Structures are given as structure tokens and as C-alpha cells.
Amino acid sequence: MGGTRMDTLIEYLPLLLPLILLELALLVAALVHALRHDDYRMGGRAFWVVVIVCLQIIGPVAYFIFGRGEADGS
């Protein structure tokens, strides 16, 4: 009848697990890139680290769209 919270979590785990893994992969990729590079389109390293960590999925995506500097084409 009225399942527990653990039952509900187990029920939704197949949907949540890929999203959690995607979020962690984006977080790690964005943090590694932000910490290894010095060139940003806007903002500085500290700003982007805070955005990446605090805004979960939106932060890493915003970094890759707006913050990541241009690659050296030479």
C-alpha cells in the first residue's frame, strides 16, 4: 500500500542513476578543464569553480558554453 521512502528510491533508481552519473561526469570534466587552463571568455578561475560546483548540471554546461576559452589554433 503506502510504500516507504526506500521503496520509492529503489523504484526510481533506474531513472536517477544515469542522471547522477551524467552530472558527475560533467562536473569532473568541467572542473579538470577549468583548473588546467588559464584562458576564459568571461570570469576567472575561482568564479567558474564556484559556478561548476554549486549549480550542478547547469554550472558545467554553462562553463562549456560561456566560460571555456578558445583553443589555441596554431
C-alpha positions in Angstrom: 0.0 0.0 0.0 1.9 3.1 1.2 5.5 2.2 0.4 8.4 3.6 2.4 10.8 6.2 1.1 13.4 3.4 0.4 10.9 1.6 -1.8 10.3 4.8 -3.7 14.0 5.4 -4.2 14.6 1.8 -5.4 11.7 2.3 -7.8 13.2 5.4 -9.3 16.8 4.3 -9.2 17.0 3.2 -12.9 16.0 6.7 -13.9 18.1 8.6 -11.4 21.4 6.6 -11.8 22.1 7.7 -15.4 21.4 11.4 -14.4 23.6 11.2 -11.4 26.4 9.7 -13.5 26.0 12.3 -16.2 26.1 15.1 -13.6 29.3 13.7 -12.0 30.9 13.2 -15.4 30.1 16.8 -16.4 31.3 18.1 -13.0 34.6 16.3 -13.2 35.2 17.2 -16.9 34.4 20.9 -16.3 36.5 21.1 -13.1 39.5 19.5 -14.7 39.3 21.8 -17.7 38.8 24.9 -15.6 41.7 24.1 -13.3 44.1 23.2 -16.1 43.5 26.2 -18.3 44.0 29.9 -17.7 42.0 31.3 -20.6 38.3 32.1 -20.0 35.9 34.0 -22.2 34.4 35.7 -19.1 35.1 35.5 -15.4 38.1 33.9 -13.7 39.0 30.5 -12.4 37.5 31.0 -8.9 34.2 32.2 -10.4 33.9 29.2 -12.7 34.9 26.7 -10.0 32.1 28.0 -7.8 29.6 28.0 -10.6 30.5 24.5 -11.7 30.3 23.1 -8.2 27.2 24.9 -6.9 24.9 24.8 -9.9 25.2 21.1 -10.5 24.2 20.2 -14.1 23.7 23.8 -15.2 27.1 25.0 -14.0 29.3 22.7 -16.0 27.1 23.2 -19.1 27.3 27.0 -18.6 31.1 26.7 -18.3 31.5 24.8 -21.5 29.2 27.2 -23.4 30.2 30.6 -21.9 33.4 30.2 -19.9 35.8 27.9 -21.7 38.4 29.9 -23.6 39.1 29.5 -27.2 41.6 26.7 -28.1 44.9 27.8 -29.4 44.6 27.2 -33.2 48.3 27.4 -34.1 
